[in-house]
Amino acid sequence: MYEKNFPGKRYKTTLAFLQKHITSQESILDLGVSNPFSEIMKQAGYKVENTKGEDLDIDFNFAQHSNATVVTAFEIFEHLVAPYNILKAIKADKIVASVPLRLWFSSAYRSKTDPWDRHYHEFEAWQFNWLLEKAGWEIKDTFSWTNPVKKLGLRPLLRTFTPRYYIVYAERKKIPESTGYITTE
């Protein structure tokens, strides 16, 4: 996908955020096929297993049956029609996920030749937070960053100070013990 042009800043920032919240003793299920960043996680000492290319809009088996304690999803949810479904189905108690942010000065990415490389969503941070919360996750930490490009023009200038990526660390919400009473709260 990137040939010899890896997104260095994005990878460095993502790895630092992951290392801040997840120890290398925890096992990771990385949503998406094996990729350059899953190899970087392995080189950093993480035990990583990837999904096998199944359509995560309709096939949640891997996420439901994995024994991983953490799920990672780096630039995956924007490719799904309904990311809520997989977020709800995940068995792990922790998630680290990043998404590209919607840029007001640039339309959403779409490939006309590769049906797997299309963005159905480019989120605003609050939208992604709401999606996670609705799916049963409690957000513990977030970070966003810019992605400047080495080109001339108005859009490249705007990219130097407009955040492009957003990353979240969240934990599965704990369901309180039942008191046996039905409440209307």
C-alpha positions in Angstrom: 0.0 0.0 0.0 2.7 2.5 0.9 5.4 1.0 -1.3 8.6 2.6 0.2 6.9 5.7 1.6 5.8 4.8 5.1 3.8 7.4 7.1 6.6 7.9 9.7 5.0 10.5 11.9 1.7 8.6 12.1 3.5 5.3 13.0 5.7 7.0 15.6 2.8 8.8 17.3 0.6 5.7 17.2 3.3 3.5 18.7 4.0 6.0 21.5 0.3 6.2 22.4 0.0 2.4 22.4 3.1 2.1 24.6 1.6 4.7 27.0 -1.4 2.5 27.7 -0.6 -1.2 26.8 2.2 -3.3 28.1 4.0 -5.7 25.9 2.8 -8.6 28.1 -0.8 -8.0 26.9 -1.9 -9.9 23.8 -3.3 -7.8 20.9 -5.8 -8.6 18.2 -5.2 -6.1 15.4 -8.3 -5.6 13.2 -7.2 -5.8 9.6 -4.7 -8.0 7.8 -1.1 -8.0 8.6 0.5 -4.7 7.7 3.6 -2.6 8.2 2.4 -1.2 11.5 1.5 -4.7 12.9 5.1 -5.6 12.2 6.3 -2.5 14.0 4.2 -3.5 17.0 5.8 -7.0 16.9 9.3 -5.4 16.7 8.4 -3.3 19.8 7.8 -6.6 21.7 4.0 -7.0 21.4 2.3 -10.3 20.7 0.0 -9.4 17.7 -2.5 -11.5 15.8 -4.3 -10.0 12.8 -7.7 -10.7 11.4 -7.6 -12.5 8.0 -9.4 -10.1 5.7 -13.0 -11.0 6.6 -15.6 -8.3 6.1 -15.8 -6.8 9.6 -19.2 -5.3 8.8 -20.7 -8.8 8.9 -18.2 -11.3 10.3 -17.3 -10.7 14.0 -16.2 -14.3 14.8 -12.5 -13.4 15.1 -13.2 -10.6 17.6 -15.7 -12.6 19.6 -13.5 -15.7 19.9 -10.0 -14.2 20.3 -8.4 -14.5 23.7 -6.5 -11.2 23.2 -6.8 -8.7 26.1 -6.5 -5.7 23.7 -7.9 -4.9 20.3 -6.2 -2.4 18.1 -7.8 -0.8 15.1 -5.7 1.8 13.3 -7.5 3.5 10.4 -10.0 0.6 10.1 -13.4 2.0 11.2 -13.7 4.5 8.5 -13.7 1.6 6.0 -16.8 0.0 7.6 -20.4 0.8 6.8 -21.4 0.1 10.4 -18.5 0.1 12.8 -20.8 0.0 15.8 -21.4 -3.7 15.2 -17.8 -4.9 15.5 -17.2 -2.5 18.4 -20.1 -4.0 20.3 -18.9 -7.6 19.5 -15.3 -7.2 20.7 -14.6 -9.5 23.6 -11.4 -7.8 24.8 -11.6 -5.3 27.7 -9.3 -2.7 26.1 -9.1 -1.0 22.7 -6.7 1.4 21.1 -8.1 2.8 17.9 -7.3 5.6 15.5 -9.3 7.2 12.7 -8.6 10.0 10.1 -10.5 13.1 11.1 -12.9 14.8 8.7 -11.2 17.8 7.1 -13.5 20.7 6.2 -11.2 21.6 3.3 -10.8 18.1 1.8 -13.4 15.6 0.7 -13.5 12.0 2.1 -11.0 9.6 0.5 -12.4 7.1 -2.0 -10.8 4.6 -4.3 -12.6 4.0 -7.6 -10.7 0.7 -8.1 -10.4 -1.0 -4.7 -13.6 -1.6 -2.9 -11.7 -2.3 0.4 -10.0 1.1 0.2 -13.0 3.4 0.6 -13.9 5.7 3.5 -17.6 5.5 4.4 -16.8 7.8 7.4 -14.3 10.4 8.2 -15.1 11.3 11.8 -15.0 14.3 13.9 -13.5 13.5 17.3 -16.9 13.8 19.1 -18.6 11.5 16.6 -16.0 8.8 17.2 -16.3 9.2 21.0 -20.0 8.8 20.8 -19.7 5.7 18.7 -17.3 4.1 21.2 -19.5 5.1 24.1 -22.7 3.8 22.5 -20.9 0.5 21.8 -20.1 0.1 25.5 -16.6 1.6 25.8 -15.4 4.2 28.4 -12.8 6.6 26.9 -9.7 7.0 29.1 -7.4 9.0 26.9 -7.3 10.7 23.4 -4.8 12.4 21.2 -5.0 14.1 17.9 -2.2 15.3 15.6 -1.5 17.0 12.3 -0.1 15.4 9.1 1.8 18.0 7.2 2.7 17.2 3.6 5.7 18.5 1.7 3.8 20.2 -1.0 2.9 23.8 -1.8 -0.6 25.2 -1.7 -3.5 26.1 0.5 -4.5 22.6 1.5 -0.9 21.6 2.4 -0.6 24.8 4.5 -3.9 24.0 6.3 -2.6 20.4 7.0 0.3 21.9 9.1 -2.0 23.0 11.9 -5.3 21.1 11.3 -5.4 17.8 13.2 -5.8 14.9 10.7 -5.6 11.8 13.0 -7.4 11.0 16.2 -6.5 8.1 18.6 -8.4 6.7 21.6 -7.6 4.4 24.4 -10.8 3.0 26.0 -11.9 0.2 28.3 -15.1 -1.9 28.2 -17.6 -0.3 30.6 -18.2 -2.3 33.7 -21.8 -3.5 34.1 -22.9 -2.8 37.7 -23.9 -5.8 39.8 -27.7 -6.2 39.7 -29.6 -5.4 42.8 -32.6 -7.4 41.7 -34.6 -4.2 41.4 -35.8 -2.6 38.2 -35.0 1.1 38.1 -36.2 3.8 35.8 -33.1 5.9 35.9 
